[in-house]
Structure formats: structure tokens, C-alpha cells
């Protein structure tokens, strides 16, 4: 008999703001075994990483974890924002400051209000054979946004 461990992938708790009472709680699991990784790219050095604050480094890791490995994009949802605020111990306003800081340090591009693309020149979640293509796509999108 083989047992497969379930991996908790998300937990959402809904709380009544008036009473503070927990109204509903959902825990989502995955039984599918998949590896998850983030690789720092050292081809162009890692000075970009040293320039980040501790909170920016932690946020970069969280964003990369959530990013789609096919295109390095993510749509930052409400539950993800709440998790960042909780894990980093920051206020909501500080999250906006951190995101702007990562944008100015070319760690991510803002594609829309809550849509971002992470810079694959720094870190990526794909095979090494795909990195050059991902970097090209990032640069192309960035060039269009600057125009």
C-alpha cells in the first residue's frame, strides 16, 4: 500500500470584521508531487541581489514562488497581498513601497494594476535552455512599456 502525502497549498480564513469571529475556513491541498524551485542566475553577477533590502529579498522569493514558470508572470491577488503583509510583518502601504522598489531595481515589471512579470535575468523557474528566450521576452515587453 502506497500513501501519498498531501501538501497544503493555500489556506483562507474568513473573519467577521465586527465580531472577530471566524466565519469560514478553507484549506486546499494538492496530492500531486511536483518540484518547485527558483534559480538565481549568476551569469551577470548577483550585485542586483545585494542591493535589495531584506524585505525586498523576501518579497522577490514569494513572487517567484507564485509566478507562472512558462512566462514569469503573476497576478497578485488579495490573499497573496495579505500573506505578504503577514509574513513580512509590514503594513499595506509598505507593500506598495516594496513593489515600487523592486520595479526601480529592475526585478519586476508592472504590466497592469495587479499584474507583474519577474526579471528572468536575475532568477527564473524554467530549464536553463529556456532562459535566453525568457530574457528576450522580458526585454521586449520592457521596451514596449517604456515607449
TIMARBA-271611 format. One record per residue (C-alpha): residue number from 1; residue in one letter; y, z, x. Coordinates in Angstrom, 2 decimals. Example, Ala and Ser with C-alpha at 12.3 -4.5 7.8 and 13.67 -1.06 7.14 Angstrom:
2
<nuvo 1,"A",<-4.50,7.80,12.30>>
<nuvo 2,"S",<-1.06,7.14,13.67>>
***
This chain:
147
<nuvo 1,"X",<0.00,0.00,0.00>>
<nuvo 2,"X",<3.39,-1.00,1.40>>
<nuvo 3,"X",<6.59,0.78,0.47>>
<nuvo 4,"X",<9.93,-0.88,0.88>>
<nuvo 5,"X",<12.90,1.37,1.38>>
<nuvo 6,"X",<15.85,0.82,-0.89>>
<nuvo 7,"X",<19.22,0.54,0.78>>
<nuvo 8,"X",<22.24,1.82,-1.10>>
<nuvo 9,"X",<24.85,-0.92,-1.00>>
<nuvo 10,"X",<27.53,0.40,-3.34>>
<nuvo 11,"X",<28.44,3.44,-5.41>>
<nuvo 12,"X",<31.09,3.56,-8.11>>
<nuvo 13,"X",<32.21,6.73,-9.87>>
<nuvo 14,"X",<34.49,6.54,-12.91>>
<nuvo 15,"X",<36.56,9.68,-13.44>>
<nuvo 16,"X",<38.71,10.64,-16.43>>
<nuvo 17,"X",<42.19,10.96,-14.91>>
<nuvo 18,"X",<43.25,13.57,-17.48>>
<nuvo 19,"X",<40.34,15.98,-17.09>>
<nuvo 20,"X",<38.97,15.05,-13.67>>
<nuvo 21,"X",<35.52,14.86,-15.25>>
<nuvo 22,"X",<33.04,12.27,-14.01>>
<nuvo 23,"X",<32.55,9.83,-16.89>>
<nuvo 24,"X",<30.13,7.37,-15.34>>
<nuvo 25,"X",<28.44,6.75,-12.02>>
<nuvo 26,"X",<26.67,3.62,-10.86>>
<nuvo 27,"X",<24.65,3.30,-7.69>>
<nuvo 28,"X",<23.48,-0.13,-6.63>>
<nuvo 29,"X",<20.53,-0.66,-4.31>>
<nuvo 30,"X",<19.03,-3.60,-2.51>>
<nuvo 31,"X",<15.34,-3.85,-1.76>>
<nuvo 32,"X",<15.84,-6.97,0.28>>
<nuvo 33,"X",<15.57,-6.42,4.03>>
<nuvo 34,"X",<18.38,-8.17,5.82>>
<nuvo 35,"X",<20.05,-7.57,9.12>>
<nuvo 36,"X",<23.78,-7.12,9.19>>
<nuvo 37,"X",<25.79,-7.47,12.36>>
<nuvo 38,"X",<29.22,-8.06,13.81>>
<nuvo 39,"X",<29.56,-9.53,17.29>>
<nuvo 40,"X",<32.65,-9.07,19.40>>
<nuvo 41,"X",<33.44,-12.23,21.31>>
<nuvo 42,"X",<34.42,-11.72,24.95>>
<nuvo 43,"X",<34.96,-15.37,25.92>>
<nuvo 44,"X",<38.73,-14.97,25.68>>
<nuvo 45,"X",<38.67,-11.29,26.65>>
<nuvo 46,"X",<38.99,-8.22,24.47>>
<nuvo 47,"X",<42.64,-7.36,25.02>>
<nuvo 48,"X",<43.18,-8.01,21.30>>
<nuvo 49,"X",<40.88,-5.04,20.59>>
<nuvo 50,"X",<42.68,-2.63,22.92>>
<nuvo 51,"X",<45.99,-3.44,21.19>>
<nuvo 52,"X",<44.65,-2.12,17.85>>
<nuvo 53,"X",<45.19,1.43,16.64>>
<nuvo 54,"X",<42.10,3.47,15.75>>
<nuvo 55,"X",<42.67,2.88,12.03>>
<nuvo 56,"X",<43.10,-0.86,12.64>>
<nuvo 57,"X",<39.82,-0.93,14.61>>
<nuvo 58,"X",<38.01,0.87,11.80>>
<nuvo 59,"X",<39.53,-1.44,9.21>>
<nuvo 60,"X",<38.51,-4.54,11.20>>
<nuvo 61,"X",<34.91,-3.30,11.22>>
<nuvo 62,"X",<34.96,-2.61,7.48>>
<nuvo 63,"X",<36.48,-6.01,6.68>>
<nuvo 64,"X",<33.98,-7.82,8.90>>
<nuvo 65,"X",<31.15,-5.98,7.21>>
<nuvo 66,"X",<32.33,-7.27,3.81>>
<nuvo 67,"X",<33.24,-10.79,4.97>>
<nuvo 68,"X",<31.12,-13.76,3.99>>
<nuvo 69,"X",<29.18,-14.85,7.08>>
<nuvo 70,"X",<29.49,-18.52,6.11>>
<nuvo 71,"X",<33.30,-18.69,6.21>>
<nuvo 72,"X",<34.55,-15.26,7.40>>
<nuvo 73,"X",<36.46,-14.81,4.13>>
<nuvo 74,"X",<36.66,-11.85,1.81>>
<nuvo 75,"X",<38.38,-10.90,-1.38>>
<nuvo 76,"X",<39.45,-7.27,-1.13>>
<nuvo 77,"X",<38.59,-5.63,-4.44>>
<nuvo 78,"X",<39.77,-2.33,-5.87>>
<nuvo 79,"X",<36.61,-0.42,-4.97>>
<nuvo 80,"X",<36.87,-1.68,-1.38>>
<nuvo 81,"X",<40.50,-0.57,-1.15>>
<nuvo 82,"X",<39.53,2.85,-2.46>>
<nuvo 83,"X",<36.70,3.11,0.05>>
<nuvo 84,"X",<39.04,2.20,2.93>>
<nuvo 85,"X",<41.58,4.79,1.79>>
<nuvo 86,"X",<38.87,7.44,1.51>>
<nuvo 87,"X",<37.05,6.63,4.78>>
<nuvo 88,"X",<40.22,6.34,6.85>>
<nuvo 89,"X",<41.93,9.28,5.15>>
<nuvo 90,"X",<45.11,7.30,4.51>>
<nuvo 91,"X",<47.47,6.73,1.62>>
<nuvo 92,"X",<47.57,3.47,-0.35>>
<nuvo 93,"X",<50.87,2.43,1.27>>
<nuvo 94,"X",<49.34,2.85,4.74>>
<nuvo 95,"X",<46.59,0.36,3.86>>
<nuvo 96,"X",<49.24,-2.33,3.32>>
<nuvo 97,"X",<50.81,-1.43,6.68>>
<nuvo 98,"X",<47.42,-1.70,8.42>>
<nuvo 99,"X",<46.70,-5.09,6.84>>
<nuvo 100,"X",<50.12,-6.41,7.89>>
<nuvo 101,"X",<49.46,-5.09,11.41>>
<nuvo 102,"X",<46.14,-6.95,11.59>>
<nuvo 103,"X",<47.87,-10.10,10.33>>
<nuvo 104,"X",<50.57,-9.83,13.00>>
<nuvo 105,"X",<47.90,-9.30,15.70>>
<nuvo 106,"X",<46.05,-12.44,14.52>>
<nuvo 107,"X",<42.94,-10.52,13.44>>
<nuvo 108,"X",<43.09,-11.93,9.92>>
<nuvo 109,"X",<44.91,-14.45,7.76>>
<nuvo 110,"X",<46.16,-13.74,4.27>>
<nuvo 111,"X",<45.03,-16.59,2.05>>
<nuvo 112,"X",<46.17,-15.04,-1.22>>
<nuvo 113,"X",<47.17,-11.69,-2.66>>
<nuvo 114,"X",<43.75,-10.11,-2.01>>
<nuvo 115,"X",<42.07,-12.95,-0.13>>
<nuvo 116,"X",<41.70,-12.95,3.64>>
<nuvo 117,"X",<39.97,-14.79,6.46>>
<nuvo 118,"X",<38.95,-12.92,9.60>>
<nuvo 119,"X",<39.55,-14.44,13.01>>
<nuvo 120,"X",<36.19,-15.59,14.44>>
<nuvo 121,"X",<37.74,-15.87,17.93>>
<nuvo 122,"X",<37.60,-12.07,18.04>>
<nuvo 123,"X",<34.46,-11.17,16.13>>
<nuvo 124,"X",<32.01,-13.06,13.97>>
<nuvo 125,"X",<28.92,-12.85,11.77>>
<nuvo 126,"X",<27.14,-16.13,12.40>>
<nuvo 127,"X",<24.96,-17.77,15.02>>
<nuvo 128,"X",<26.66,-18.44,18.33>>
<nuvo 129,"X",<26.14,-22.16,17.77>>
<nuvo 130,"X",<28.45,-21.99,14.74>>
<nuvo 131,"X",<31.29,-20.06,16.38>>
<nuvo 132,"X",<33.24,-23.07,17.67>>
<nuvo 133,"X",<33.16,-24.64,14.20>>
<nuvo 134,"X",<34.33,-21.38,12.59>>
<nuvo 135,"X",<37.17,-21.07,15.12>>
<nuvo 136,"X",<38.25,-24.64,14.39>>
<nuvo 137,"X",<38.28,-23.95,10.65>>
<nuvo 138,"X",<40.32,-20.77,11.20>>
<nuvo 139,"X",<42.88,-22.56,13.36>>
<nuvo 140,"X",<43.16,-25.44,10.87>>
<nuvo 141,"X",<43.78,-23.09,7.95>>
<nuvo 142,"X",<46.25,-21.04,10.00>>
<nuvo 143,"X",<48.18,-24.20,10.96>>
<nuvo 144,"X",<48.44,-25.24,7.30>>
<nuvo 145,"X",<49.67,-21.78,6.30>>
<nuvo 146,"X",<52.38,-21.79,8.97>>
<nuvo 147,"X",<53.76,-25.17,7.85>>
***
